[in-house]
Amino acid sequence: MPKDLNTNLMSEKIISIIKKFMVFESIDCGQLKTILNTNPESDNDEYHKRIAKICQYDEGETVIHEGEFDSWSFWVVKGVFNVIQKGVTIATFSTPGEIFGEMSVFEGIPRTASVVAKTTGICLGMDMSIIENLGDEKIESLIKEGFYSVILNRLAASKEKIYADKKELELKFARLLEFENSIKYKAKKKT
């Protein structure tokens, strides 16, 4: 069970940290406070914890369960988190500000992978359904643009990796053909 660190998300220090996360880069501090305080009349900390919280996860603890549906996205504050799909680790997040869990939220589909803490770590979790209830189209648009930026950056990184892997495979294939030809040549020479 994650440990809620009971952090005041409205503090200037926390706001300045969250502001550095890619999804929120184009949102000013006032807009970010609006997101985190969707019910300003409520002094109820329980309300605020339902929309955003900073939690500590122990090594091996699951943050997101594959196949489940919810509207939470998570940002790495500290630690290493593995993305596991059908039992295979497909990605790792360890850089503060990296987001995970956004694709299911953005697409409105069940979780396609689990995320498990590889080390003890801390994440900011936010219920992204609050964005639709803000009634502020500008903030909603800026957040969607932030998500698009994250997704486009990931796609670009994936394309680069696939291209590099393709080049490496082509090189290995060329060496294999070269080796095969040298064996064929030696075999012909012996006969």
Secondary structure, 3 states (H helix, E strand, C coil): CCEECCCCCCCHHHHHHHHCCHHHCCCCHHHHHHHHCCCCCCCCHHHHHHHEEEEEECCCCEEECCCCCCCEEEEEEECCEEEEECCEEEEEECCCCCEECHHHHHHCCCCCCEEEECCCEEEEEEECHHHHCCCCHHHHHHHHHHHHHHHHHHHHHHHHHHHHHHHHHHHHHHHHHHHHHHHHHHHHHHC
